[in-house]
């Protein structure tokens, strides 16, 4: 009997460097954006994406040929790539943009990712792209869907469970939807975006952090990919949201009930 | 094939004076489930009317969509209604619906594509926008259209609602896609005296969709829907387990006729279903009354509820950040407070 032909999967994981989720952000004085001289880290949803790629390899072993991470961002975004490499990705691509350049929009990022996927054709192509469902800075939640649209690939957004059948090149994905969940059967190549519940990302161990320093990082510029990352929407202003002032505390349940009744909230 | 000719005839003026910008014409995706129009879509319709032009609704449905169409015809603010029905749309996925939208938008005068910020629309709209090579604006809270320059300015929360960005989509973006935060606009009412004409649009066949819907599991609940409830009772980590969560919060929710929500901690620990999560990564609510029990008030949670009218917080920790936004705070053990509240509210 002939051994079955190994299907080799190549996984691409785009990641973003963003202001750390725990930082209380401040709008700058010029009202053009937020103060970025604060702690940054990998977008939490992207950590989940990296983790999922690694878990898929842990399940499918050699069937996963490569896990490549990519970021589009200023020089410091390299740290984010190193974090992903330390978690277990094999190699990275850094599409570097100047520190002063405005943050690219999802459509620009999706186009850059499409160009990167095109360039991977010689290396066996890309079978699976796993992205976070949204970046916690711009909260757009569009890039994965846009990339799927540009490529004409299937998409499974807000994934909470992913099961890959490498042999059949299909994935079964459970996704979070309003009011519950939904199961999809998707043909590869596929775009997946991660929900919080997909997994619990691992911490990189010190030896892995050291090893990650030796893993290859390819540097590219937007021009190399032939994409224009200039935003098409104009950010007119960034402002503080209206301040909400706490109304103080009450001492007892009775007072609380009185306040509720005063405001018109009674039993129905 | 789409009957694009017919669509065009109704919506485009026959003669247009030179250099007069096109008046806005929004296409609003009207979502529905089990014969009921999604309330978020009704808010999206209201937002679309703020553009100041024509507003065409779009209903896609399986073969049983007739009752929803009948309801949608009466919606105030609509100037037209398109209906496309197919087995494909009974359990729609973006891959099967996006060809219909691209075909509709390819040769018609729509200037805006509008939807609620629902999980379906969030999956669909960016896909279509990218195929038309235009950006999209997510989860807007206000908008203003300038007909003279054909530009639309939106506000939307960024950084989990800790900043509000004002973004402008200029005339260089021919079709402006945006999703609407439901809690920022009132729902468009129905009017029995109005009835717009319904135009049937042929579905676009997709023979080889890369994704296939297998099944949907919805969380059953007799309580009001969390996204639109006027009162929400929410619980956090101290609720211990799913049984305690229900036994503790549900009696109070029942007394107040409230929906039940949860913090991420409570959801992650399995006390409550995912669909009940309030916050940046869950639902954004803005009820008349939001009561938070045992919720510390992390940035991500506040992002989902700080536009509520009256916020009540009960927490043992006097320094919990939730007290900074609460209108009424009580430092106490929720297990002692809730039974008393139930009793006293009943009186």
Boltz contact constraints between the chains, C-beta under 6 A:
constraints:
  - contact:
      token1: [A, 25]
      token2: [B, 159]
      max_distance: 6.0
  - contact:
      token1: [A, 25]
      token2: [B, 162]
      max_distance: 6.0
  - contact:
      token1: [A, 27]
      token2: [B, 163]
      max_distance: 6.0
  - contact:
      token1: [A, 34]
      token2: [B, 163]
      max_distance: 6.0
  - contact:
      token1: [A, 105]
      token2: [B, 135]
      max_distance: 6.0
  - contact:
      token1: [A, 107]
      token2: [B, 135]
      max_distance: 6.0
  - contact:
      token1: [A, 110]
      token2: [B, 130]
      max_distance: 6.0
  - contact:
      token1: [A, 137]
      token2: [B, 159]
      max_distance: 6.0
  - contact:
      token1: [A, 138]
      token2: [B, 158]
      max_distance: 6.0
  - contact:
      token1: [A, 139]
      token2: [B, 158]
      max_distance: 6.0
  - contact:
      token1: [A, 140]
      token2: [B, 138]
      max_distance: 6.0
  - contact:
      token1: [A, 141]
      token2: [B, 122]
      max_distance: 6.0
  - contact:
      token1: [A, 141]
      token2: [B, 138]
      max_distance: 6.0
  - contact:
      token1: [A, 142]
      token2: [B, 126]
      max_distance: 6.0
  - contact:
      token1: [A, 142]
      token2: [B, 136]
      max_distance: 6.0
  - contact:
      token1: [A, 145]
      token2: [B, 123]
      max_distance: 6.0
  - contact:
      token1: [A, 145]
      token2: [B, 126]
      max_distance: 6.0
  - contact:
      token1: [A, 145]
      token2: [B, 127]
      max_distance: 6.0
  - contact:
      token1: [A, 146]
      token2: [B, 126]
      max_distance: 6.0
  - contact:
      token1: [A, 146]
      token2: [B, 130]
      max_distance: 6.0
  - contact:
      token1: [A, 148]
      token2: [B, 127]
      max_distance: 6.0
  - contact:
      token1: [A, 149]
      token2: [B, 127]
      max_distance: 6.0
  - contact:
      token1: [A, 149]
      token2: [B, 130]
      max_distance: 6.0
  - contact:
      token1: [A, 149]
      token2: [B, 131]
      max_distance: 6.0
  - contact:
      token1: [A, 150]
      token2: [B, 130]
      max_distance: 6.0
  - contact:
      token1: [A, 154]
      token2: [B, 95]
      max_distance: 6.0
  - contact:
      token1: [A, 154]
      token2: [B, 210]
      max_distance: 6.0
  - contact:
      token1: [A, 154]
      token2: [B, 211]
      max_distance: 6.0
  - contact:
      token1: [A, 157]
      token2: [B, 123]
      max_distance: 6.0
  - contact:
      token1: [A, 176]
      token2: [B, 274]
      max_distance: 6.0
  - contact:
      token1: [A, 177]
      token2: [B, 119]
      max_distance: 6.0
  - contact:
      token1: [A, 178]
      token2: [B, 118]
      max_distance: 6.0
  - contact:
      token1: [A, 178]
      token2: [B, 119]
      max_distance: 6.0
  - contact:
      token1: [A, 179]
      token2: [B, 218]
      max_distance: 6.0
  - contact:
      token1: [A, 179]
      token2: [B, 275]
      max_distance: 6.0
  - contact:
      token1: [A, 180]
      token2: [B, 217]
      max_distance: 6.0
  - contact:
      token1: [A, 180]
      token2: [B, 218]
      max_distance: 6.0
  - contact:
      token1: [A, 180]
      token2: [B, 219]
      max_distance: 6.0
  - contact:
      token1: [A, 180]
      token2: [B, 275]
      max_distance: 6.0
  - contact:
      token1: [A, 181]
      token2: [B, 217]
      max_distance: 6.0
  - contact:
      token1: [A, 182]
      token2: [B, 216]
      max_distance: 6.0
  - contact:
      token1: [A, 183]
      token2: [B, 214]
      max_distance: 6.0
  - contact:
      token1: [A, 183]
      token2: [B, 215]
      max_distance: 6.0
  - contact:
      token1: [A, 184]
      token2: [B, 211]
      max_distance: 6.0
  - contact:
      token1: [A, 185]
      token2: [B, 212]
      max_distance: 6.0
  - contact:
      token1: [A, 185]
      token2: [B, 214]
      max_distance: 6.0
  - contact:
      token1: [A, 186]
      token2: [B, 211]
      max_distance: 6.0
  - contact:
      token1: [A, 187]
      token2: [B, 210]
      max_distance: 6.0
  - contact:
      token1: [A, 196]
      token2: [B, 281]
      max_distance: 6.0
  - contact:
      token1: [A, 232]
      token2: [B, 135]
      max_distance: 6.0
  - contact:
      token1: [A, 233]
      token2: [B, 135]
      max_distance: 6.0
  - contact:
      token1: [A, 233]
      token2: [B, 167]
      max_distance: 6.0
  - contact:
      token1: [A, 233]
      token2: [B, 169]
      max_distance: 6.0
  - contact:
      token1: [A, 234]
      token2: [B, 168]
      max_distance: 6.0
  - contact:
      token1: [A, 235]
      token2: [B, 165]
      max_distance: 6.0
  - contact:
      token1: [A, 235]
      token2: [B, 167]
      max_distance: 6.0
  - contact:
      token1: [A, 236]
      token2: [B, 166]
      max_distance: 6.0
  - contact:
      token1: [A, 236]
      token2: [B, 168]
      max_distance: 6.0
  - contact:
      token1: [A, 237]
      token2: [B, 166]
      max_distance: 6.0
  - contact:
      token1: [A, 238]
      token2: [B, 163]
      max_distance: 6.0
  - contact:
      token1: [A, 238]
      token2: [B, 165]
      max_distance: 6.0
  - contact:
      token1: [A, 239]
      token2: [B, 164]
      max_distance: 6.0
  - contact:
      token1: [A, 241]
      token2: [B, 164]
      max_distance: 6.0
  - contact:
      token1: [A, 244]
      token2: [B, 306]
      max_distance: 6.0
  - contact:
      token1: [A, 244]
      token2: [B, 325]
      max_distance: 6.0
  - contact:
      token1: [A, 246]
      token2: [B, 323]
      max_distance: 6.0
  - contact:
      token1: [A, 246]
      token2: [B, 324]
      max_distance: 6.0
  - contact:
      token1: [A, 246]
      token2: [B, 325]
      max_distance: 6.0
  - contact:
      token1: [A, 246]
      token2: [B, 326]
      max_distance: 6.0
  - contact:
      token1: [A, 247]
      token2: [B, 327]
      max_distance: 6.0
  - contact:
      token1: [A, 247]
      token2: [B, 328]
      max_distance: 6.0
  - contact:
      token1: [A, 249]
      token2: [B, 329]
      max_distance: 6.0
  - contact:
      token1: [A, 250]
      token2: [B, 328]
      max_distance: 6.0
  - contact:
      token1: [A, 250]
      token2: [B, 330]
      max_distance: 6.0
  - contact:
      token1: [A, 253]
      token2: [B, 337]
      max_distance: 6.0
  - contact:
      token1: [A, 253]
      token2: [B, 340]
      max_distance: 6.0
  - contact:
      token1: [A, 256]
      token2: [B, 330]
      max_distance: 6.0
  - contact:
      token1: [A, 257]
      token2: [B, 344]
      max_distance: 6.0
  - contact:
      token1: [A, 259]
      token2: [B, 328]
      max_distance: 6.0
  - contact:
      token1: [A, 263]
      token2: [B, 310]
      max_distance: 6.0
  - contact:
      token1: [A, 265]
      token2: [B, 289]
      max_distance: 6.0
  - contact:
      token1: [A, 267]
      token2: [B, 255]
      max_distance: 6.0
  - contact:
      token1: [A, 267]
      token2: [B, 345]
      max_distance: 6.0
  - contact:
      token1: [A, 267]
      token2: [B, 346]
      max_distance: 6.0
  - contact:
      token1: [A, 268]
      token2: [B, 257]
      max_distance: 6.0
